[in-house]
Amino acid sequence: MANQSLGQTLSQALQQIKQLARTTAAFAKARLSKDGSRLGTGLALLTGALVAVASLVPLLILALVWGLVELDIRPWAAHLITAGLVALAAVALALGSKALLKRVAASIGQTAALISQSVAALGGTKPPVSGQNSASPAPPGSSGTGPSAAPGASG
């Protein structure tokens, strides 16, 4: 039959919307899994690098100080120069890892926004604006249904 009734058309559209939502959710789940895996790998590599550097740093510091003293630089100045270089290296490493983690966090944020929009589309609710709650929770102990019964009333 070439002509479908309005009910059949709406039913078919609803099924397609549900399928789209399932596909979007599966995509978001896969993307979050991939981002989480990348984050874990990045943190593991960073930890390994820190352990390796931590074992080498004392030796390199001693070698640098000794070399500077051999160049007729006073020992206190050699130590101060070395400390300054180590501080610069630490700042550079911190900024590099911060940039990497920021990119991963942005990707996770985009995926979370996609999930929020999909859920809102299925539920018919508007997604909350970033940084704002969609509804404030009821205070603890209240039912949120209105004023309580009058004092002294028994039920």
Phi and psi in degrees as a GROMACS rama.xvg file:
@    title "Ramachandran Plot"
@    xaxis  label "Phi"
@    yaxis  label "Psi"
@TYPE xy
-76.2736  -36.3118  ALA-2
-94.6374  129.086  ASN-3
-104.238  152.373  GLN-4
-74.1765  163.89  SER-5
-60.612  -40.1897  LEU-6
-62.8127  -42.1081  GLY-7
-65.8156  -40.2484  GLN-8
-64.3346  -44.651  THR-9
-64.5317  -40.6483  LEU-10
-61.8555  -43.3953  SER-11
-65.6103  -40.9573  GLN-12
-63.5755  -40.8748  ALA-13
-63.3122  -41.9078  LEU-14
-62.2369  -40.163  GLN-15
-67.6777  -37.6782  GLN-16
-64.9152  -42.794  ILE-17
-62.5388  -41.561  LYS-18
-64.3859  -40.4226  GLN-19
-62.1351  -42.129  LEU-20
-63.9253  -42.5553  ALA-21
-62.6792  -43.2532  ARG-22
-64.5504  -42.3022  THR-23
-63.2086  -42.6092  THR-24
-64.2278  -40.7267  ALA-25
-64.6722  -41.0015  ALA-26
-62.1894  -45.5499  PHE-27
-62.5572  -41.0965  ALA-28
-63.1455  -43.3347  LYS-29
-64.7117  -40.3947  ALA-30
-66.945  -42.3025  ARG-31
-62.7552  -40.3686  LEU-32
-62.1301  -43.9023  SER-33
-64.3817  -44.5203  LYS-34
-64.4182  -40.2513  ASP-35
-63.8421  -39.4935  GLY-36
-64.4741  -43.4969  SER-37
-62.3041  -42.0692  ARG-38
-62.1007  -45.6746  LEU-39
-61.8578  -42.7111  GLY-40
-64.5795  -43.6968  THR-41
-61.5857  -42.7974  GLY-42
-68.4769  -36.7559  LEU-43
-65.4914  -42.9087  ALA-44
-64.3878  -41.0589  LEU-45
-63.2781  -41.4402  LEU-46
-63.6558  -44.0971  THR-47
-61.7568  -41.6406  GLY-48
-64.092  -40.0937  ALA-49
-64.672  -39.1498  LEU-50
-64.8495  -44.1776  VAL-51
-63.8183  -45.3099  ALA-52
-66.8396  -37.9754  VAL-53
-62.1226  -31.7049  ALA-54
-80.0539  -24.8971  SER-55
-90.2768  -26.1091  LEU-56
-56.3325  -47.6008  VAL-57
-59.4362  -39.6382  PRO-58
-66.611  -42.8966  LEU-59
-66.4342  -37.6649  LEU-60
-64.0331  -46.0724  ILE-61
-61.3737  -42.668  LEU-62
-63.5705  -40.7707  ALA-63
-66.7621  -45.5503  LEU-64
-61.3458  -45.6418  VAL-65
-60.9957  -43.6754  TRP-66
-62.4186  -41.2014  GLY-67
-67.0679  -38.346  LEU-68
-65.0673  -38.0224  VAL-69
-65.3351  -23.2617  GLU-70
-86.8682  17.0737  LEU-71
66.4063  32.036  ASP-72
-94.9761  136.535  ILE-73
-57.9186  145.442  ARG-74
-56.0836  -41.9775  PRO-75
-63.958  -37.9921  TRP-76
-69.7464  -38.3774  ALA-77
-62.1727  -41.521  ALA-78
-66.4265  -39.7313  HIS-79
-65.996  -43.151  LEU-80
-61.5839  -44.4004  ILE-81
-63.3236  -43.1946  THR-82
-61.5947  -40.609  ALA-83
-63.1023  -41.5843  GLY-84
-65.3373  -40.1239  LEU-85
-64.938  -39.6809  VAL-86
-63.8348  -42.4334  ALA-87
-61.8382  -42.0661  LEU-88
-63.3347  -40.3435  ALA-89
-64.131  -41.2487  ALA-90
-64.2696  -43.4219  VAL-91
-61.729  -43.4073  ALA-92
-65.4576  -41.0825  LEU-93
-63.7549  -42.9932  ALA-94
-66.157  -37.8713  LEU-95
-64.53  -44.8089  GLY-96
-70.1383  -32.7368  SER-97
-63.2138  -42.4468  LYS-98
-63.0661  -42.1397  ALA-99
-63.781  -47.4003  LEU-100
-66.4043  -31.073  LEU-101
-66.4681  -39.6724  LYS-102
-64.11  -42.2214  ARG-103
-66.1158  -41.6435  VAL-104
-62.6113  -38.5887  ALA-105
-64.1258  -40.1517  ALA-106
-65.3482  -41.4314  SER-107
-65.6858  -38.4342  ILE-108
-63.0803  -39.3178  GLY-109
-64.6725  -41.5176  GLN-110
-65.7768  -40.7623  THR-111
-63.2814  -38.9607  ALA-112
-65.1834  -39.184  ALA-113
-62.327  -43.3987  LEU-114
-63.4716  -44.2043  ILE-115
-60.186  -42.794  SER-116
-65.8707  -38.9703  GLN-117
-65.7095  -43.4941  SER-118
-64.9062  -41.7676  VAL-119
-63.9947  -38.4479  ALA-120
-66.0841  -37.5485  ALA-121
-71.6276  -38.8399  LEU-122
-86.2091  -9.50916  GLY-123
77.773  13.0392  GLY-124
-103.97  155.459  THR-125
-81.8791  133.911  LYS-126
-67.1699  146.444  PRO-127
-68.6858  149.302  PRO-128
-72.2322  143.197  VAL-129
-52.8477  133.862  SER-130
84.6744  -2.47236  GLY-131
-124.007  144.139  GLN-132
-82.1906  143.753  ASN-133
-73.0807  -29.7068  SER-134
-150.809  143.252  ALA-135
-85.306  137.415  SER-136
-71.2695  153.954  PRO-137
-71.4482  147.716  ALA-138
-60.7167  150.314  PRO-139
-58.1962  138.885  PRO-140
89.4179  -10.0659  GLY-141
-100.705  151.92  SER-142
-88.487  -14.4083  SER-143
74.2486  14.7351  GLY-144
-102.885  0.479354  THR-145
129.063  -167.724  GLY-146
-66.825  148.658  PRO-147
-79.0931  169.951  SER-148
-63.9757  155.146  ALA-149
-62.4373  145.79  ALA-150
-61.0628  141.725  PRO-151
88.3031  -11.0667  GLY-152
-78.9468  133.292  ALA-153
-111.578  150.529  SER-154
